[in-house]
Amino acid sequence: MQKNDYDLIIVGAGPAGTTAARFAAEQGVSVLVLEKDRDVGYPVRCGEAIRRRGIEEFIEPDDKWICAYIDKFSMIAPNGVKSTIEYIEKALILERRIFDYELAKLASKAGAEIITRCYVNGLLLDNGKVTGVKYVQAGEEKTATAKIVIAADGVESRVGRWAGLETHTHIKNMESCVQVTASTPGIELDTCRFYFGKDIAPEGYLWIFPKGKDISNIGLGVSATMGKTTSALTYLNRFMENNFPNSSITSIVSGGVPCVTTLKKMTAPGIMLVGDAAHQVNPLSGGGITSGMVGGKLAGTIAGKSIKQNKPDLIYSYESEWHERMGKRHETYDRIKDGFYKFSDETFNNLAEMYNKLPYEKRTIGRLFTTALINKPSLLLDVAKVFIM
Ligand SMILES: Cc1cc2nc3c(=O)[nH]c(=O)nc-3n(C[C@H](O)[C@H](O)[C@H](O)COP(=O)(O)OP(=O)(O)OC[C@H]3O[C@@H](n4cnc5c(N)ncnc54)[C@H](O)[C@@H]3O)c2cc1C
């Protein structure tokens, strides 16, 4: 018999939502997660790259959801010159449909109830305070009440807006992304490739993340403003024709990524926002899996405490805790992004050329920029923009 009253209701069973559910449920509060799709973790709209250290806080790495172990990062300049950097720490390429499912299992093991095929279409409000959700399950309109609702409903989030929070993203901060999973004979299994240039991915980058032998996720993000004249898909098709003309494509996905600082307000009476719904994505890389899980952990832990201690106002501490842990860092990345993605093709070419003159052991990302400064003063202005706080 399905209940209709919980301590905490979470909308969305992505990494942010299930992580919030787990950390709240571990404190003994009753948690319901409502997911609109049939399966947790599917469909996948993601390049599936993640820093290994970032997820170790949440889950023990397991070969069943790891497709590739990455040691190297190659930057390919617009003129085709490649610079390779060895990662000090490993990155991983995930099989997200299994990874997300494993996260959901951890939440469920902690006591959270997860129900799929439930579309949340409204909030219950009492004097401006969120007191529950309205949802549709198997064609039937239902409601459930809760002391707190966490909106983890991803980039297209509507739940925050229903609660009166300002969740709008300006088009210039939205990366329009498209990705194929395709056969890529000869692509190294231990290297993530990043391509830059105005003809490849203006104000963004193109990635090749190996998913296994001879198969990769190839995708790109362009600023949505750029994508208005030539779509992200046109850029990707062009790249595929030029580089992998005989590739067989097994899937194609598209989606937006809010590459911007976190929402100023992620809480309102009775509600907290996490993950993409709160714009917790790293604005420079567009990566949002780990940061969404950090947001989920903070929100779930604080929601659990607030409920157990019967202190509704405790939820507001989530904003400062997030700011301390990730928000400040994202503000810096956002400033770097503004300079970096405006680099001209010539700047990228010069950087790659100078960088390749360094002895291999000295090639680090930090060096990439300092070399540019030391060796070519004309780059100073561009590179300085990257570091201006
Ligand atoms: C093309 C592309 C490539 C990317 N590559 C990477 C990458 O390589 N590495 C990385 O770290 N990040 C990447 N990202 C970003 C990453 O996918 C997201 O940041 C991450 O999935 C955010 O997690 P989340 O839990 O906040 O949201 P999501 O994973 O989007 O989960 C939200 C969930 O809420 C559900 N939902 C939505 N509305 C409702 C509703 N009304 N009722 C019930 N359920 C609802 C959805 O079905 C979904 O399951 C990429 C994004 C794109 C588009």
The ligand as a Gaussian input file, in Angstrom:
#p B3LYP/6-31G(d) Opt

LIG

0 1
 C       25.344000      15.820000     -23.726000
 C       25.734000      15.945000     -22.273000
 C       26.966000      15.461000     -21.858000
 C       27.325000      15.529000     -20.496000
 N       28.527000      14.994000     -20.100000
 C       28.885000      15.004000     -18.800000
 C       30.090000      14.381000     -18.364000
 O       30.836000      13.791000     -19.158000
 N       30.394000      14.429000     -17.034000
 C       29.592000      15.057000     -16.119000
 O       29.932000      15.085000     -14.925000
 N       28.436000      15.635000     -16.512000
 C       28.047000      15.620000     -17.814000
 N       26.861000      16.187000     -18.206000
 C       25.996000      16.801000     -17.186000
 C       25.319000      15.714000     -16.350000
 O       24.669000      14.787000     -17.180000
 C       24.325000      16.355000     -15.385000
 O       24.941000      17.439000     -14.736000
 C       23.821000      15.357000     -14.321000
 O       23.111000      14.306000     -14.907000
 C       22.937000      16.107000     -13.328000
 O       22.351000      15.205000     -12.416000
 P       20.932000      15.559000     -11.764000
 O       20.635000      14.435000     -10.841000
 O       20.923000      16.949000     -11.276000
 O       19.915000      15.557000     -13.000000
 P       19.515000      14.393000     -14.012000
 O       20.574000      13.379000     -14.121000
 O       19.080000      15.092000     -15.256000
 O       18.255000      13.722000     -13.305000
 C       17.017000      14.408000     -13.201000
 C       15.930000      13.350000     -13.092000
 O       14.699000      13.982000     -12.799000
 C       13.683000      13.358000     -13.546000
 N       12.565000      14.318000     -13.653000
 C       12.583000      15.513000     -14.299000
 N       11.396000      16.132000     -14.167000
 C       10.616000      15.315000     -13.413000
 C        9.279000      15.402000     -12.940000
 N        8.509000      16.485000     -13.199000
 N        8.786000      14.380000     -12.210000
 C        9.545000      13.276000     -11.919000
 N       10.827000      13.149000     -12.358000
 C       11.361000      14.162000     -13.080000
 C       14.344000      13.038000     -14.881000
 O       13.663000      12.040000     -15.597000
 C       15.734000      12.595000     -14.411000
 O       15.800000      11.211000     -14.170000
 C       26.460000      16.142000     -19.555000
 C       25.221000      16.646000     -19.985000
 C       24.859000      16.557000     -21.328000
 C       23.516000      17.096000     -21.768000

